Amino acid sequence: MSQYEDRYWYQPAAVGANVSPSGSPSVRPAAPTHPNALFEMAKLGTVIGLTGAGAANLHRLQQGEVEAGDAALNTVRTGVASGIATAAATLVASQFRSPTLALAATLVTGTAAMYALNPAAKSKHEDSGPLGAGTPQKS
């Protein structure tokens, strides 16, 4: 059973109960009903981010592209960023009743958070020096 089929996941307003005297549903709080849901999702995102970044950095380490300390630091940074992005995406997705909209919100929020939390990688043009010093000149 997914979280969208489980009545426990939603506040009573989301399933038709808890209607105000005017007949409109009450406003839901900004977090899932389980008090530790965001923390649990952040932990899950951190573990997934650590394993993915760890595997990628092991390949880079074996190929001699990075030092061991840099690989470890990059792995930890990516894991923490993944946990934060997962918690943010969970919070945003919890505001939608439609599973399709919740999935879309999860993808957009997670992508935006990871983009904001991860620095841009250096391009090959930045590594070659000023004015393309590492590229051959036409004669």
C-alpha positions as CSV (number, residue, x, y, z in Angstrom):
1,M,0.0,0.0,0.0
2,S,1.4,3.4,-0.9
3,Q,1.3,6.5,1.2
4,Y,-1.4,7.8,-1.0
5,E,-3.8,4.9,-0.3
6,D,-3.2,5.0,3.4
7,R,-5.6,7.2,5.3
8,Y,-3.1,7.5,8.2
9,W,-0.8,9.6,5.9
10,Y,-3.4,12.4,5.5
11,Q,-5.0,14.8,8.0
12,P,-8.8,14.3,8.3
13,A,-9.4,17.4,6.1
14,A,-7.8,15.5,3.2
15,V,-10.2,12.6,3.4
16,G,-13.4,14.5,3.8
17,A,-13.7,14.8,7.6
18,N,-13.1,17.8,9.7
19,V,-15.2,20.2,7.7
20,S,-15.7,23.8,8.9
21,P,-19.3,25.1,9.6
22,S,-19.3,26.9,6.2
23,G,-19.0,23.5,4.5
24,S,-15.4,23.9,3.2
25,P,-12.6,21.6,4.3
26,S,-10.3,22.8,7.0
27,V,-6.7,23.8,6.1
28,R,-4.2,21.0,6.5
29,P,-1.0,21.6,8.4
30,A,2.2,21.9,6.4
31,A,3.7,18.5,7.3
32,P,2.7,14.9,7.0
33,T,0.8,13.5,10.0
34,H,3.6,11.4,11.4
35,P,5.7,13.7,13.5
36,N,9.0,12.1,12.4
37,A,8.1,11.6,8.7
38,L,10.3,14.4,7.5
39,F,13.2,13.2,9.6
40,E,12.8,9.7,8.5
41,M,12.7,10.8,4.8
42,A,15.8,12.9,5.3
43,K,17.6,9.9,6.8
44,L,16.5,7.8,3.8
45,G,17.6,10.5,1.3
46,T,21.0,10.8,3.1
47,V,21.6,7.1,3.0
48,I,20.7,6.9,-0.7
49,G,22.8,10.0,-1.5
50,L,25.8,8.6,0.4
51,T,25.7,5.2,-1.3
52,G,25.3,6.8,-4.8
53,A,28.0,9.4,-4.2
54,G,30.2,6.8,-2.5
55,A,30.1,4.5,-5.5
56,A,30.8,7.3,-8.0
57,N,33.7,8.6,-5.9
58,L,35.2,5.1,-5.5
59,H,35.3,4.9,-9.3
60,R,36.9,8.3,-9.5
61,L,39.4,7.4,-6.8
62,Q,40.4,4.2,-8.5
63,Q,40.9,6.1,-11.8
64,G,43.2,8.6,-10.0
65,E,40.9,11.6,-10.6
66,V,40.6,12.5,-6.9
67,E,42.4,12.0,-3.7
68,A,40.9,9.9,-0.9
69,G,40.1,12.9,1.3
70,D,38.4,14.8,-1.5
71,A,36.4,11.7,-2.4
72,A,35.2,11.3,1.2
73,L,34.3,15.0,1.6
74,N,32.4,15.0,-1.7
75,T,30.5,11.9,-0.6
76,V,29.5,13.4,2.7
77,R,28.5,16.7,1.1
78,T,26.3,14.9,-1.5
79,G,24.8,12.7,1.2
80,V,23.8,15.7,3.3
81,A,22.5,17.6,0.3
82,S,20.4,14.6,-0.7
83,G,18.9,14.3,2.8
84,I,17.9,18.0,2.8
85,A,16.5,17.7,-0.7
86,T,14.5,14.6,0.2
87,A,13.0,16.3,3.3
88,A,12.1,19.4,1.3
89,A,10.5,17.3,-1.5
90,T,8.6,15.3,1.1
91,L,7.2,18.4,2.7
92,V,6.1,19.9,-0.6
93,A,4.6,16.7,-1.9
94,S,2.6,16.3,1.3
95,Q,0.6,19.3,0.3
96,F,-0.9,17.6,-2.8
97,R,-3.8,15.2,-2.7
98,S,-3.2,13.9,-6.3
99,P,-0.4,11.3,-6.5
100,T,0.6,12.7,-9.9
101,L,1.0,16.2,-8.6
102,A,2.8,15.0,-5.5
103,L,5.3,13.1,-7.7
104,A,5.8,16.1,-10.0
105,A,6.3,18.3,-6.9
106,T,8.8,15.8,-5.5
107,L,10.8,15.8,-8.7
108,V,10.8,19.5,-9.1
109,T,11.6,20.3,-5.4
110,G,14.3,17.6,-5.2
111,T,16.0,18.8,-8.4
112,A,15.9,22.4,-7.3
113,A,17.3,21.6,-3.9
114,M,20.1,19.5,-5.2
115,Y,20.9,22.2,-7.8
116,A,21.1,24.8,-5.1
117,L,23.1,22.7,-2.7
118,N,25.7,21.3,-5.1
119,P,28.3,23.6,-6.6
120,A,28.8,23.6,-10.4
121,A,31.6,21.3,-11.6
122,K,34.5,23.0,-13.3
123,S,34.3,22.8,-17.1
124,K,37.3,21.7,-19.3
125,H,37.6,25.4,-20.4
126,E,38.2,26.5,-16.8
127,D,40.9,23.9,-16.4
128,S,42.8,24.9,-19.5
129,G,43.8,28.3,-18.2
130,P,43.1,31.8,-19.5
131,L,42.2,32.2,-23.1
132,G,42.4,28.5,-23.9
133,A,46.1,28.2,-23.1
134,G,45.8,24.4,-23.1
135,T,44.3,24.2,-26.6
136,P,46.5,24.1,-29.8
137,Q,46.7,27.2,-31.8
138,K,46.1,27.4,-35.6
139,S,49.1,28.6,-37.6
